[in-house]
Each structure stands twice: as structure tokens, then as C-alpha cells.
Amino acid sequence: PEGAEAIATSWQATGGGDAAIHCQALAAIATGEPEAGADMLEKLARGGKLQGLARAVVLSQAAEARLIADQATEALKDLNEALAISPDDADLLIGRANANDALSRSGDAMDDLNQALLLDPARADALVLRASVWRRMDMLDEARTDIDKALSLDPEDAEALVERGILRQRLGDLAGARQDWTHARDLDPNSDAAELAAQNLTLLDSGPPKK
């Protein structure tokens, strides 16, 4: 990404235009500057040159960067604009559900996830997020149904394993929780899911589970 950022800067100086700005924004996100990258993407999307689905894609990328930067309110604004352009886009709906969930708007998140799963029932990421929302609403049977379906689609889904481990712990199955978190941790030790799994394994013996 550092190389891409340098190339994009040079590209802009020689008339690269919007494509160079887009490249520079994505490079900034990849180098750990999601807020700066989101600013560039939003200016690009709202600058008047991009239209239709291209504008929706850039807004969705800006929203992803805002979520990385823990700026869910700004992400929600971007995703609302994108969905006004493409209302039946499952990716955008799942993105908005993540933003709503980060803002503790469980009902709105659930509405988006339900619509996304109607459009594409095989979206494991939507099933995992919906299971998490169900669990936090104390609707554990519904959560278990969703997480079981997600893992039937991909038994090696680390995020699904982390969520099932949390659910199993809630239901008193500590051995099952440990098994899921250990598996998730070992699948990709450098992932966010692995980090959360490792934290939960520690807390399993020393306190309440991470939620």
C-alpha cells in the first residue's frame, strides 16, 4: 500500500484525475489512515462527476473506512446515500446493518439483515451478524438457528465460530465454547476474529465472556 500511495500521488501530479484520487484513498486506508481515506472517497463521490452505481460503490468504500475508524454515524450517512442509488444491494444493506448495530440500533440493523437475506439467503456474514443481534436481544433460539446455518455454509468461518462460542457459553456449554474459540484462533492467528477468540479463551477462566 505504501508503494500504491506514492504512485497515486505521482499519478495525480500528471493528470490522473479521479482514478488517481481513488487509488490514493484506498492506499491511505490500507496504511492505517481510514479517516483520511474516507474523506477522499466522500469528496470523490459527492464531487459531481461520478454517477449511478460507480458513486454507490465509492460511498460504500467510504463507509467501510468510517467503520474501521469507529465513525458509525458518518458510515450510516454514506450507506443511506448509496442505498438510495441501489436499494436492493445486499452488500450495502449488510454494511448499513453493521453501522446501525455499532450505533445500538438493533431494530434497524435487523430490518437491513432480513432484507439482505431475502435477496441472498447464503450470505454467511449477514447470518453471523443477525445471530449476534438476536443473542444480544436474548433470543437465543433464533441466534442458534442463524449461526448453525452460517456454519453449514462454511464450517471454517472464524467469525461464525467466535459467535457460536459466545452463544454456547451463554447456554452453559463451556467445553463447546472453548472448542469453537480455539478453532477460530487457530484458523487465522492474525485476524480480528482470532484476536477476539483469544480474548474470550482468557476470559473463560477469569471472568465473563467478551460480548
C-alpha contacts under 8 A as a table, 3 or more apart, distances in Angstrom:
res1	aa1	res2	aa2	distance
1	P	4	A	4.91
1	P	5	E	6.12
1	P	27	A	5.04
1	P	28	A	7.61
1	P	30	A	5.97
1	P	31	T	6.14
2	E	5	E	5.14
2	E	6	A	6.41
2	E	27	A	6.85
2	E	31	T	6.71
3	G	6	A	5.18
3	G	7	I	6.23
4	A	7	I	5.09
4	A	8	A	6.02
4	A	23	C	7.26
4	A	24	Q	7.15
4	A	27	A	6.04
5	E	8	A	5.07
5	E	9	T	6.22
5	E	23	C	7.25
5	E	24	Q	5.16
5	E	27	A	5.22
5	E	28	A	6.85
6	A	9	T	5.21
6	A	10	S	6.39
7	I	10	S	5.17
7	I	11	W	5.93
8	A	11	W	4.80
8	A	12	Q	6.14
8	A	16	G	7.93
8	A	20	A	5.14
8	A	21	I	6.99
8	A	23	C	5.93
8	A	24	Q	5.17
9	T	12	Q	5.25
9	T	13	A	6.51
9	T	20	A	7.33
9	T	24	Q	6.83
10	S	13	A	5.11
10	S	14	T	6.54
11	W	14	T	5.25
11	W	15	G	6.44
11	W	16	G	4.89
11	W	20	A	5.87
12	Q	15	G	5.18
12	Q	16	G	4.47
12	Q	17	G	5.96
12	Q	20	A	5.51
12	Q	21	I	7.01
13	A	16	G	7.08
16	G	19	A	6.18
16	G	20	A	4.92
16	G	21	I	7.72
17	G	20	A	5.52
17	G	21	I	6.49
18	D	21	I	5.03
18	D	22	H	6.09
18	D	44	L	7.00
19	A	22	H	5.09
19	A	23	C	6.24
20	A	23	C	5.06
20	A	24	Q	6.12
21	I	24	Q	5.04
21	I	25	A	6.11
21	I	40	M	7.12
21	I	41	L	7.92
21	I	44	L	7.63
22	H	25	A	5.15
22	H	26	L	6.35
22	H	40	M	7.54
22	H	41	L	6.58
22	H	44	L	7.57
23	C	26	L	5.33
23	C	27	A	6.18
24	Q	27	A	5.05
24	Q	28	A	6.13
24	Q	37	G	7.62
25	A	28	A	5.09
25	A	29	I	6.40
25	A	36	A	7.34
25	A	37	G	4.22
25	A	38	A	7.01
25	A	40	M	5.73
25	A	41	L	6.27
26	L	29	I	5.14
26	L	30	A	6.27
26	L	37	G	6.20
27	A	30	A	5.02
27	A	31	T	6.18
27	A	37	G	7.64
28	A	31	T	5.15
28	A	32	G	6.53
28	A	33	E	5.17
28	A	34	P	6.50
28	A	36	A	6.75
28	A	37	G	5.20
29	I	32	G	5.42
29	I	33	E	4.89
29	I	34	P	4.22
29	I	35	E	7.57
29	I	36	A	7.43
29	I	37	G	5.22
29	I	38	A	7.71
29	I	65	A	6.66
30	A	33	E	7.17
30	A	34	P	7.53
33	E	36	A	5.55
33	E	37	G	6.29
34	P	37	G	4.99
34	P	38	A	5.95
34	P	65	A	4.92
34	P	66	R	6.65
34	P	68	I	6.53
34	P	69	A	5.91
35	E	38	A	5.06
35	E	39	D	6.21
35	E	65	A	6.56
35	E	66	R	6.27
35	E	69	A	6.07
36	A	39	D	5.14
36	A	40	M	6.46
37	G	40	M	5.25
37	G	41	L	6.27
37	G	62	A	7.32
37	G	65	A	6.98
38	A	41	L	5.05
38	A	42	E	6.04
38	A	61	Q	7.61
38	A	62	A	4.47
38	A	63	A	7.19
38	A	65	A	5.54
38	A	66	R	6.27
39	D	42	E	5.27
39	D	43	K	6.24
39	D	62	A	7.49
40	M	43	K	5.23
40	M	44	L	6.15
41	L	44	L	4.99
41	L	45	A	6.09
41	L	58	V	6.16
41	L	59	L	6.87
41	L	61	Q	7.38
41	L	62	A	5.50
42	E	45	A	5.02
42	E	46	R	6.04
42	E	58	V	7.46
42	E	59	L	6.33
42	E	62	A	6.19
42	E	78	D	7.86
43	K	46	R	5.19
43	K	47	G	5.64
44	L	47	G	5.20
44	L	48	G	7.92
44	L	49	K	7.87
44	L	50	L	7.49
44	L	58	V	7.76
45	A	48	G	7.13
45	A	49	K	7.72
45	A	50	L	6.04
45	A	55	R	5.32
45	A	56	A	7.88
45	A	58	V	6.04
45	A	59	L	6.23
46	R	49	K	7.88
46	R	50	L	7.64
47	G	50	L	7.32
48	G	51	Q	7.48
50	L	54	A	6.21
50	L	55	R	5.20
51	Q	54	A	5.96
51	Q	55	R	5.21
52	G	55	R	5.53
52	G	56	A	6.57
52	G	85	I	6.42
53	L	56	A	4.88
53	L	57	V	6.13
53	L	85	I	6.93
53	L	86	S	7.04
54	A	57	V	5.20
54	A	58	V	6.41
55	R	58	V	5.25
55	R	59	L	6.19
55	R	82	A	7.34
56	A	59	L	5.11
56	A	60	S	6.14
56	A	81	E	7.42
56	A	82	A	4.34
56	A	83	L	7.34
56	A	85	I	6.40
56	A	86	S	7.09
57	V	60	S	5.09
57	V	61	Q	6.31
57	V	82	A	7.37
58	V	61	Q	5.07
58	V	62	A	6.24
59	L	62	A	4.98
59	L	63	A	6.17
59	L	78	D	5.43
59	L	79	L	6.65
59	L	81	E	7.49
59	L	82	A	5.98
60	S	63	A	4.96
60	S	64	E	6.27
60	S	78	D	6.69
60	S	79	L	6.04
60	S	82	A	6.61
60	S	92	L	6.72
60	S	95	G	7.73
61	Q	64	E	5.11
61	Q	65	A	6.39
62	A	65	A	5.13
62	A	66	R	6.23
62	A	75	A	7.21
62	A	78	D	7.01
63	A	66	R	4.94
63	A	67	L	6.23
63	A	74	E	7.23
63	A	75	A	4.14
63	A	76	L	7.11
63	A	78	D	5.67
63	A	79	L	6.39
63	A	95	G	7.75
64	E	67	L	5.17
64	E	68	I	6.36
64	E	75	A	7.01
64	E	95	G	7.47
65	A	68	I	5.03
65	A	69	A	6.30
65	A	75	A	7.93
66	R	69	A	4.97
66	R	70	D	6.21
66	R	71	Q	4.93
66	R	72	A	6.37
66	R	74	E	6.50
66	R	75	A	5.25
67	L	70	D	4.89
67	L	71	Q	5.44
67	L	72	A	5.45
67	L	75	A	6.20
67	L	99	A	7.00
68	I	71	Q	7.53
71	Q	74	E	5.65
71	Q	75	A	6.34
72	A	75	A	4.84
72	A	76	L	6.01
72	A	99	A	5.08
72	A	100	N	7.49
72	A	102	A	6.30
72	A	103	L	6.60
73	T	76	L	5.15
73	T	77	K	6.51
73	T	99	A	7.25
73	T	103	L	7.44
74	E	77	K	5.16
74	E	78	D	6.44
75	A	78	D	5.15
75	A	79	L	6.18
75	A	96	R	7.73
75	A	99	A	6.36
76	L	79	L	5.10
76	L	80	N	6.05
76	L	96	R	6.05
76	L	99	A	5.69
76	L	100	N	7.15
77	K	80	N	5.21
77	K	81	E	6.41
78	D	81	E	5.29
78	D	82	A	6.28
79	L	82	A	4.87
79	L	83	L	5.97
79	L	92	L	6.54
79	L	95	G	7.23
79	L	96	R	5.86
80	N	83	L	5.17
80	N	84	A	6.22
80	N	96	R	7.58
81	E	84	A	5.18
81	E	85	I	6.81
82	A	85	I	5.30
82	A	86	S	6.29
82	A	87	P	7.86
82	A	92	L	7.29
83	L	86	S	4.75
83	L	87	P	4.49
83	L	88	D	7.56
83	L	89	D	7.33
83	L	92	L	6.55
83	L	93	L	7.56
84	A	87	P	5.75
86	S	89	D	5.84
88	D	93	L	7.85
88	D	116	A	7.91
88	D	119	L	7.45
89	D	92	L	5.42
89	D	93	L	6.35
89	D	116	A	7.58
90	A	93	L	5.04
90	A	94	I	6.12
90	A	115	Q	7.77
90	A	116	A	4.66
90	A	117	L	7.63
90	A	119	L	6.50
90	A	120	D	7.00
91	D	94	I	5.21
91	D	95	G	6.12
91	D	116	A	7.66
92	L	95	G	4.95
92	L	96	R	6.13
93	L	96	R	5.09
93	L	97	A	6.11
93	L	112	D	5.32
93	L	113	L	6.74
93	L	115	Q	7.50
93	L	116	A	5.90
94	I	97	A	4.91
94	I	98	N	6.29
94	I	112	D	6.54
94	I	113	L	6.03
94	I	116	A	6.55
94	I	126	A	6.25
95	G	98	N	5.15
95	G	99	A	6.44
96	R	99	A	4.96
96	R	100	N	6.08
96	R	109	A	7.19
96	R	112	D	7.05
97	A	100	N	5.04
97	A	101	D	5.92
97	A	108	D	7.06
97	A	109	A	4.11
97	A	110	M	7.02
97	A	112	D	5.55
97	A	113	L	6.29
98	N	101	D	5.02
98	N	102	A	6.13
98	N	109	A	6.90
98	N	129	L	7.80
99	A	102	A	5.11
99	A	103	L	6.39
99	A	109	A	7.84
100	N	103	L	5.03
100	N	104	S	6.32
100	N	105	R	5.02
100	N	106	S	6.79
100	N	108	D	6.31
100	N	109	A	5.20
101	D	104	S	4.95
101	D	105	R	5.45
101	D	106	S	5.66
101	D	108	D	7.99
101	D	109	A	5.63
101	D	133	V	7.78
102	A	105	R	7.50
105	R	108	D	5.60
105	R	109	A	6.25
106	S	109	A	5.01
106	S	110	M	6.03
106	S	133	V	6.59
107	G	110	M	5.11
107	G	111	D	6.27
108	D	111	D	5.11
108	D	112	D	6.39
109	A	112	D	5.28
109	A	113	L	6.22
110	M	113	L	5.04
110	M	114	N	5.99
110	M	130	R	6.60
110	M	133	V	7.38
111	D	114	N	5.21
111	D	115	Q	6.30
112	D	115	Q	5.20
112	D	116	A	6.11
113	L	116	A	4.98
113	L	117	L	6.07
113	L	126	A	5.99
113	L	127	L	7.87
113	L	130	R	6.53
114	N	117	L	5.25
114	N	118	L	6.26
115	Q	118	L	5.08
115	Q	119	L	6.39
116	A	119	L	5.13
116	A	120	D	6.12
116	A	121	P	7.69
116	A	126	A	7.34
117	L	120	D	4.81
117	L	121	P	4.45
117	L	122	A	7.28
117	L	123	R	6.66
117	L	126	A	6.94
117	L	127	L	7.81
118	L	121	P	5.83
120	D	123	R	5.96
122	A	150	A	7.94
122	A	153	L	7.22
123	R	126	A	5.47
123	R	127	L	6.51
123	R	150	A	7.83
124	A	127	L	4.95
124	A	128	V	6.12
124	A	149	K	7.80
124	A	150	A	4.74
124	A	151	L	7.77
124	A	153	L	6.90
124	A	154	D	7.75
125	D	128	V	5.18
125	D	129	L	6.25
125	D	150	A	7.67
126	A	129	L	5.20
126	A	130	R	6.00
127	L	130	R	5.08
127	L	131	A	6.01
127	L	146	D	5.35
127	L	147	I	6.44
127	L	149	K	7.49
127	L	150	A	5.88
128	V	131	A	5.06
128	V	132	S	6.31
128	V	146	D	6.75
128	V	147	I	5.79
128	V	150	A	6.50
128	V	159	E	7.28
128	V	160	A	5.67
128	V	163	E	7.08
129	L	132	S	5.05
129	L	133	V	6.33
130	R	133	V	5.00
130	R	134	W	6.08
130	R	143	A	7.26
130	R	146	D	7.13
131	A	134	W	5.03
131	A	135	R	6.07
131	A	142	E	7.07
131	A	143	A	4.09
131	A	144	R	6.89
131	A	145	T	7.89
131	A	146	D	5.45
131	A	147	I	5.91
131	A	163	E	7.71
132	S	135	R	5.07
132	S	136	R	6.28
132	S	143	A	6.75
132	S	163	E	6.77
133	V	136	R	5.22
133	V	137	M	6.28
133	V	143	A	7.79
134	W	137	M	5.04
134	W	138	D	6.35
134	W	139	M	5.10
134	W	140	L	6.52
134	W	142	E	6.36
134	W	143	A	5.12
135	R	138	D	4.94
135	R	139	M	5.49
135	R	140	L	5.31
135	R	142	E	7.99
135	R	143	A	5.58
135	R	167	L	7.15
136	R	139	M	7.49
139	M	142	E	5.72
139	M	143	A	6.38
140	L	143	A	4.87
140	L	144	R	6.06
140	L	167	L	7.48
141	D	144	R	5.13
141	D	145	T	6.30
142	E	145	T	5.14
142	E	146	D	6.41
143	A	146	D	5.31
143	A	147	I	6.20
143	A	167	L	7.84
144	R	147	I	5.18
144	R	148	D	5.93
144	R	164	R	7.52
144	R	167	L	7.42
145	T	148	D	5.31
145	T	149	K	6.29
146	D	149	K	5.18
146	D	150	A	6.23
147	I	150	A	4.99
147	I	151	L	6.22
147	I	160	A	6.37
147	I	163	E	7.44
147	I	164	R	6.36
148	D	151	L	5.22
148	D	152	S	6.14
149	K	152	S	4.99
149	K	153	L	6.41
150	A	153	L	5.24
150	A	154	D	6.43
150	A	155	P	7.86
150	A	160	A	6.69
151	L	154	D	4.85
151	L	155	P	4.52
151	L	156	E	7.31
151	L	157	D	6.66
151	L	160	A	6.48
151	L	161	L	7.64
152	S	155	P	5.90
154	D	157	D	5.52
156	E	161	L	7.67
156	E	184	A	7.86
156	E	187	L	7.54
157	D	160	A	5.32
157	D	161	L	6.28
157	D	184	A	7.73
158	A	161	L	5.01
158	A	162	V	6.21
158	A	183	H	7.70
158	A	184	A	4.60
158	A	185	R	7.63
158	A	187	L	6.84
158	A	188	D	7.93
158	A	193	A	6.03
158	A	194	A	7.34
159	E	162	V	5.10
159	E	163	E	6.27
159	E	184	A	7.34
159	E	193	A	5.49
160	A	163	E	5.10
160	A	164	R	6.08
161	L	164	R	5.06
161	L	165	G	6.03
161	L	180	D	5.26
161	L	181	W	6.56
161	L	183	H	7.53
161	L	184	A	5.88
162	V	165	G	5.08
162	V	166	I	6.39
162	V	180	D	6.37
162	V	181	W	5.57
162	V	184	A	6.33
162	V	193	A	6.80
162	V	196	L	7.51
162	V	197	A	5.95
163	E	166	I	5.11
163	E	167	L	6.25
164	R	167	L	4.94
164	R	168	R	5.95
164	R	177	A	7.24
164	R	180	D	7.00
165	G	168	R	5.01
165	G	169	Q	6.10
165	G	176	G	6.74
165	G	177	A	3.94
165	G	178	R	6.90
165	G	179	Q	7.71
165	G	180	D	5.24
165	G	181	W	6.00
166	I	169	Q	5.11
166	I	170	R	6.26
166	I	177	A	6.48
166	I	209	P	6.94
166	I	210	K	7.80
166	I	211	K	7.49
167	L	170	R	5.02
167	L	171	L	6.32
167	L	177	A	7.77
168	R	171	L	5.00
168	R	172	G	6.26
168	R	173	D	5.05
168	R	174	L	6.78
168	R	176	G	6.31
168	R	177	A	5.33
169	Q	172	G	5.01
169	Q	173	D	5.29
169	Q	174	L	5.27
169	Q	176	G	7.67
169	Q	177	A	5.49
169	Q	209	P	7.54
170	R	173	D	7.53
173	D	176	G	5.36
173	D	177	A	6.26
174	L	177	A	4.98
174	L	178	R	6.14
174	L	204	L	7.84
175	A	178	R	5.16
175	A	179	Q	6.24
176	G	179	Q	5.06
176	G	180	D	6.26
177	A	180	D	5.24
177	A	181	W	6.18
178	R	181	W	5.25
178	R	182	T	5.95
178	R	201	L	6.45
178	R	204	L	7.82
179	Q	182	T	5.25
179	Q	183	H	6.17
180	D	183	H	5.19
180	D	184	A	6.14
181	W	184	A	5.01
181	W	185	R	6.00
181	W	194	A	7.90
181	W	197	A	4.78
181	W	198	A	7.03
181	W	200	N	7.24
181	W	201	L	6.59
182	T	185	R	5.14
182	T	186	D	6.22
182	T	197	A	6.94
182	T	198	A	7.52
182	T	201	L	7.47
183	H	186	D	5.22
183	H	187	L	6.19
184	A	187	L	5.32
184	A	188	D	7.25
184	A	193	A	6.82
184	A	194	A	5.70
184	A	197	A	6.35
185	R	188	D	6.32
185	R	189	P	5.52
185	R	193	A	7.06
185	R	194	A	3.95
185	R	195	E	6.93
185	R	197	A	5.55
185	R	198	A	6.18
186	D	189	P	5.59
186	D	194	A	7.08
187	L	194	A	7.55
188	D	191	S	5.63
188	D	194	A	6.31
189	P	194	A	5.32
189	P	195	E	7.32
190	N	194	A	6.55
190	N	195	E	7.31
191	S	194	A	5.17
191	S	195	E	6.46
192	D	195	E	5.08
192	D	196	L	6.29
193	A	196	L	5.16
193	A	197	A	6.05
194	A	197	A	4.95
194	A	198	A	6.08
195	E	198	A	5.14
195	E	199	Q	6.28
196	L	199	Q	5.06
196	L	200	N	6.17
196	L	210	K	7.88
197	A	200	N	5.08
197	A	201	L	6.17
198	A	201	L	5.09
198	A	202	T	6.38
199	Q	202	T	5.19
199	Q	203	L	6.21
199	Q	210	K	7.41
200	N	203	L	4.90
200	N	204	L	5.87
200	N	209	P	5.77
200	N	210	K	5.85
201	L	204	L	5.09
201	L	205	D	7.27
202	T	205	D	5.98
202	T	206	S	6.56
203	L	206	S	4.77
203	L	207	G	4.93
203	L	208	P	6.14
203	L	209	P	5.80
203	L	210	K	7.36
204	L	207	G	6.11
204	L	208	P	6.79
204	L	209	P	6.26
